[in-house]
Amino acid sequence: MENASKALIIASGILIAILIISLLVTGWNKITDYSRVHEEIETEEQITNFNKEFESYNKRVVRGYELISLENLVYDTNTRYTSSNGFKKLELYIKFLKGTTLVETLTFDTEKNKTDDKMKKQITESYIDIQTYRSYYDDALGKNQDLSKIYKESYFQCDKMVYDGENEEDEGKGSARIQKMYFTQIEKKNNI
């Protein structure tokens, strides 16, 4: 009888120990899950706030001076964040209307076997990286001081924004941050 009662005490002690260990493991898992969910929510908020700055330019009419502000924001963002943090560089592209002063006053580096007409055709038929355009623009600005005013008063529209992870090869694997923005020059209308 004495042995049976000792066996029951030992068995109940083991059961209590197992219950305590189970509660600790379950509690630890809950705390870990809570931390993970909290971190995911914080990350989503950071991405949302990051994108908000750029999504404000996703509109039908963007003035040239706004595009200059966006260009500066993109430059600052690319400088502030590094690829070591998993950040993919932001890219800004622009396309122009044929025959506008912004296109016709640009001069290009003919040493690279590209004629002015060929380059002017290229920037009106396809998108050009804003940094490439700015190098042409800065060269032309020395020859035509009114170009800065014309650029600032020009109108553009946001054609599309591409988010990290949107393309088929990265689908679902990206950070969902804005990665590329495309703008096209539009004609000035009286109601704009």
TORKOL-4160 file (C-alpha; in steps of 0.2 Angstrom, whole numbers, padded with zeros to 4 digits, m for minus):
192
<pt num="1" X="0000" Y="0000" Z="0000"/>
<pt num="2" X="0014" Y="0011" Z="0004"/>
<pt num="3" X="0023" Y="0008" Z="m0012"/>
<pt num="4" X="0006" Y="0011" Z="m0022"/>
<pt num="5" X="0004" Y="0028" Z="m0013"/>
<pt num="6" X="0022" Y="0033" Z="m0017"/>
<pt num="7" X="0020" Y="0027" Z="m0035"/>
<pt num="8" X="0004" Y="0038" Z="m0036"/>
<pt num="9" X="0013" Y="0053" Z="m0029"/>
<pt num="10" X="0028" Y="0050" Z="m0041"/>
<pt num="11" X="0016" Y="0048" Z="m0056"/>
<pt num="12" X="0006" Y="0064" Z="m0051"/>
<pt num="13" X="0022" Y="0073" Z="m0049"/>
<pt num="14" X="0028" Y="0068" Z="m0066"/>
<pt num="15" X="0010" Y="0073" Z="m0073"/>
<pt num="16" X="0011" Y="0090" Z="m0065"/>
<pt num="17" X="0029" Y="0092" Z="m0072"/>
<pt num="18" X="0023" Y="0088" Z="m0089"/>
<pt num="19" X="0008" Y="0100" Z="m0088"/>
<pt num="20" X="0020" Y="0114" Z="m0082"/>
<pt num="21" X="0032" Y="0110" Z="m0096"/>
<pt num="22" X="0018" Y="0110" Z="m0109"/>
<pt num="23" X="0011" Y="0126" Z="m0102"/>
<pt num="24" X="0028" Y="0134" Z="m0104"/>
<pt num="25" X="0031" Y="0128" Z="m0121"/>
<pt num="26" X="0013" Y="0134" Z="m0126"/>
<pt num="27" X="0016" Y="0151" Z="m0118"/>
<pt num="28" X="0033" Y="0152" Z="m0127"/>
<pt num="29" X="0025" Y="0148" Z="m0144"/>
<pt num="30" X="0011" Y="0161" Z="m0140"/>
<pt num="31" X="0024" Y="0175" Z="m0136"/>
<pt num="32" X="0034" Y="0170" Z="m0151"/>
<pt num="33" X="0019" Y="0171" Z="m0162"/>
<pt num="34" X="0013" Y="0187" Z="m0155"/>
<pt num="35" X="0031" Y="0195" Z="m0158"/>
<pt num="36" X="0031" Y="0188" Z="m0176"/>
<pt num="37" X="0014" Y="0195" Z="m0180"/>
<pt num="38" X="0018" Y="0212" Z="m0171"/>
<pt num="39" X="0034" Y="0213" Z="m0182"/>
<pt num="40" X="0025" Y="0209" Z="m0198"/>
<pt num="41" X="0012" Y="0223" Z="m0194"/>
<pt num="42" X="0026" Y="0235" Z="m0191"/>
<pt num="43" X="0034" Y="0230" Z="m0207"/>
<pt num="44" X="0018" Y="0232" Z="m0217"/>
<pt num="45" X="0016" Y="0249" Z="m0209"/>
<pt num="46" X="0033" Y="0254" Z="m0214"/>
<pt num="47" X="0031" Y="0249" Z="m0232"/>
<pt num="48" X="0014" Y="0258" Z="m0232"/>
<pt num="49" X="0022" Y="0274" Z="m0226"/>
<pt num="50" X="0036" Y="0272" Z="m0238"/>
<pt num="51" X="0024" Y="0269" Z="m0253"/>
<pt num="52" X="0013" Y="0283" Z="m0248"/>
<pt num="53" X="0026" Y="0296" Z="m0251"/>
<pt num="54" X="0028" Y="0290" Z="m0269"/>
<pt num="55" X="0010" Y="0286" Z="m0272"/>
<pt num="56" X="0005" Y="0304" Z="m0270"/>
<pt num="57" X="0013" Y="0306" Z="m0288"/>
<pt num="58" X="0002" Y="0293" Z="m0295"/>
<pt num="59" X="m0011" Y="0305" Z="m0303"/>
<pt num="60" X="m0017" Y="0311" Z="m0320"/>
<pt num="61" X="m0008" Y="0327" Z="m0319"/>
<pt num="62" X="0009" Y="0330" Z="m0312"/>
<pt num="63" X="0018" Y="0346" Z="m0315"/>
<pt num="64" X="0037" Y="0347" Z="m0320"/>
<pt num="65" X="0041" Y="0355" Z="m0303"/>
<pt num="66" X="0033" Y="0340" Z="m0294"/>
<pt num="67" X="0043" Y="0328" Z="m0305"/>
<pt num="68" X="0059" Y="0337" Z="m0299"/>
<pt num="69" X="0053" Y="0335" Z="m0281"/>
<pt num="70" X="0050" Y="0317" Z="m0285"/>
<pt num="71" X="0067" Y="0315" Z="m0293"/>
<pt num="72" X="0075" Y="0322" Z="m0277"/>
<pt num="73" X="0065" Y="0311" Z="m0266"/>
<pt num="74" X="0070" Y="0295" Z="m0277"/>
<pt num="75" X="0088" Y="0301" Z="m0276"/>
<pt num="76" X="0087" Y="0303" Z="m0257"/>
<pt num="77" X="0079" Y="0287" Z="m0254"/>
<pt num="78" X="0091" Y="0277" Z="m0265"/>
<pt num="79" X="0105" Y="0286" Z="m0255"/>
<pt num="80" X="0097" Y="0282" Z="m0238"/>
<pt num="81" X="0093" Y="0264" Z="m0240"/>
<pt num="82" X="0106" Y="0251" Z="m0246"/>
<pt num="83" X="0105" Y="0235" Z="m0255"/>
<pt num="84" X="0112" Y="0226" Z="m0240"/>
<pt num="85" X="0095" Y="0229" Z="m0231"/>
<pt num="86" X="0086" Y="0220" Z="m0246"/>
<pt num="87" X="0081" Y="0237" Z="m0253"/>
<pt num="88" X="0080" Y="0237" Z="m0272"/>
<pt num="89" X="0085" Y="0254" Z="m0280"/>
<pt num="90" X="0070" Y="0265" Z="m0285"/>
<pt num="91" X="0069" Y="0269" Z="m0303"/>
<pt num="92" X="0061" Y="0284" Z="m0312"/>
<pt num="93" X="0057" Y="0284" Z="m0331"/>
<pt num="94" X="0050" Y="0298" Z="m0342"/>
<pt num="95" X="0044" Y="0299" Z="m0360"/>
<pt num="96" X="0041" Y="0315" Z="m0369"/>
<pt num="97" X="0029" Y="0322" Z="m0383"/>
<pt num="98" X="0036" Y="0324" Z="m0400"/>
<pt num="99" X="0041" Y="0342" Z="m0405"/>
<pt num="100" X="0040" Y="0350" Z="m0388"/>
<pt num="101" X="0053" Y="0362" Z="m0383"/>
<pt num="102" X="0059" Y="0350" Z="m0370"/>
<pt num="103" X="0064" Y="0338" Z="m0383"/>
<pt num="104" X="0069" Y="0350" Z="m0397"/>
<pt num="105" X="0082" Y="0359" Z="m0386"/>
<pt num="106" X="0091" Y="0344" Z="m0380"/>
<pt num="107" X="0108" Y="0340" Z="m0387"/>
<pt num="108" X="0116" Y="0323" Z="m0386"/>
<pt num="109" X="0134" Y="0317" Z="m0385"/>
<pt num="110" X="0137" Y="0313" Z="m0403"/>
<pt num="111" X="0154" Y="0305" Z="m0399"/>
<pt num="112" X="0143" Y="0289" Z="m0394"/>
<pt num="113" X="0138" Y="0287" Z="m0412"/>
<pt num="114" X="0120" Y="0293" Z="m0408"/>
<pt num="115" X="0113" Y="0307" Z="m0418"/>
<pt num="116" X="0102" Y="0320" Z="m0410"/>
<pt num="117" X="0087" Y="0315" Z="m0421"/>
<pt num="118" X="0089" Y="0297" Z="m0416"/>
<pt num="119" X="0090" Y="0301" Z="m0397"/>
<pt num="120" X="0075" Y="0313" Z="m0399"/>
<pt num="121" X="0065" Y="0299" Z="m0407"/>
<pt num="122" X="0070" Y="0287" Z="m0393"/>
<pt num="123" X="0064" Y="0298" Z="m0379"/>
<pt num="124" X="0047" Y="0301" Z="m0387"/>
<pt num="125" X="0044" Y="0283" Z="m0392"/>
<pt num="126" X="0050" Y="0274" Z="m0376"/>
<pt num="127" X="0054" Y="0278" Z="m0358"/>
<pt num="128" X="0071" Y="0285" Z="m0353"/>
<pt num="129" X="0079" Y="0284" Z="m0336"/>
<pt num="130" X="0077" Y="0301" Z="m0327"/>
<pt num="131" X="0095" Y="0302" Z="m0323"/>
<pt num="132" X="0100" Y="0300" Z="m0341"/>
<pt num="133" X="0088" Y="0313" Z="m0346"/>
<pt num="134" X="0094" Y="0325" Z="m0333"/>
<pt num="135" X="0112" Y="0324" Z="m0340"/>
<pt num="136" X="0105" Y="0329" Z="m0357"/>
<pt num="137" X="0094" Y="0342" Z="m0349"/>
<pt num="138" X="0109" Y="0350" Z="m0339"/>
<pt num="139" X="0119" Y="0351" Z="m0355"/>
<pt num="140" X="0105" Y="0359" Z="m0364"/>
<pt num="141" X="0101" Y="0371" Z="m0350"/>
<pt num="142" X="0118" Y="0379" Z="m0353"/>
<pt num="143" X="0112" Y="0383" Z="m0371"/>
<pt num="144" X="0094" Y="0388" Z="m0366"/>
<pt num="145" X="0090" Y="0396" Z="m0349"/>
<pt num="146" X="0072" Y="0396" Z="m0352"/>
<pt num="147" X="0072" Y="0377" Z="m0353"/>
<pt num="148" X="0071" Y="0376" Z="m0334"/>
<pt num="149" X="0055" Y="0386" Z="m0333"/>
<pt num="150" X="0048" Y="0376" Z="m0348"/>
<pt num="151" X="0051" Y="0360" Z="m0339"/>
<pt num="152" X="0044" Y="0365" Z="m0322"/>
<pt num="153" X="0028" Y="0371" Z="m0331"/>
<pt num="154" X="0026" Y="0355" Z="m0342"/>
<pt num="155" X="0013" Y="0342" Z="m0338"/>
<pt num="156" X="0015" Y="0324" Z="m0335"/>
<pt num="157" X="0005" Y="0309" Z="m0330"/>
<pt num="158" X="0009" Y="0294" Z="m0320"/>
<pt num="159" X="0007" Y="0279" Z="m0332"/>
<pt num="160" X="0011" Y="0265" Z="m0320"/>
<pt num="161" X="0020" Y="0260" Z="m0304"/>
<pt num="162" X="0028" Y="0244" Z="m0302"/>
<pt num="163" X="0030" Y="0236" Z="m0285"/>
<pt num="164" X="0043" Y="0224" Z="m0279"/>
<pt num="165" X="0037" Y="0206" Z="m0281"/>
<pt num="166" X="0024" Y="0211" Z="m0295"/>
<pt num="167" X="0033" Y="0203" Z="m0309"/>
<pt num="168" X="0031" Y="0184" Z="m0313"/>
<pt num="169" X="0048" Y="0178" Z="m0308"/>
<pt num="170" X="0047" Y="0187" Z="m0291"/>
<pt num="171" X="0029" Y="0186" Z="m0288"/>
<pt num="172" X="0025" Y="0185" Z="m0269"/>
<pt num="173" X="0044" Y="0186" Z="m0265"/>
<pt num="174" X="0046" Y="0205" Z="m0265"/>
<pt num="175" X="0044" Y="0218" Z="m0252"/>
<pt num="176" X="0029" Y="0226" Z="m0260"/>
<pt num="177" X="0039" Y="0243" Z="m0260"/>
<pt num="178" X="0037" Y="0254" Z="m0275"/>
<pt num="179" X="0052" Y="0250" Z="m0287"/>
<pt num="180" X="0048" Y="0259" Z="m0303"/>
<pt num="181" X="0038" Y="0274" Z="m0309"/>
<pt num="182" X="0034" Y="0279" Z="m0327"/>
<pt num="183" X="0028" Y="0296" Z="m0332"/>
<pt num="184" X="0023" Y="0303" Z="m0349"/>
<pt num="185" X="0023" Y="0321" Z="m0354"/>
<pt num="186" X="0005" Y="0327" Z="m0359"/>
<pt num="187" X="m0002" Y="0342" Z="m0368"/>
<pt num="188" X="m0007" Y="0357" Z="m0358"/>
<pt num="189" X="m0026" Y="0359" Z="m0358"/>
<pt num="190" X="m0036" Y="0374" Z="m0352"/>
<pt num="191" X="m0045" Y="0364" Z="m0339"/>
<pt num="192" X="m0029" Y="0357" Z="m0331"/>
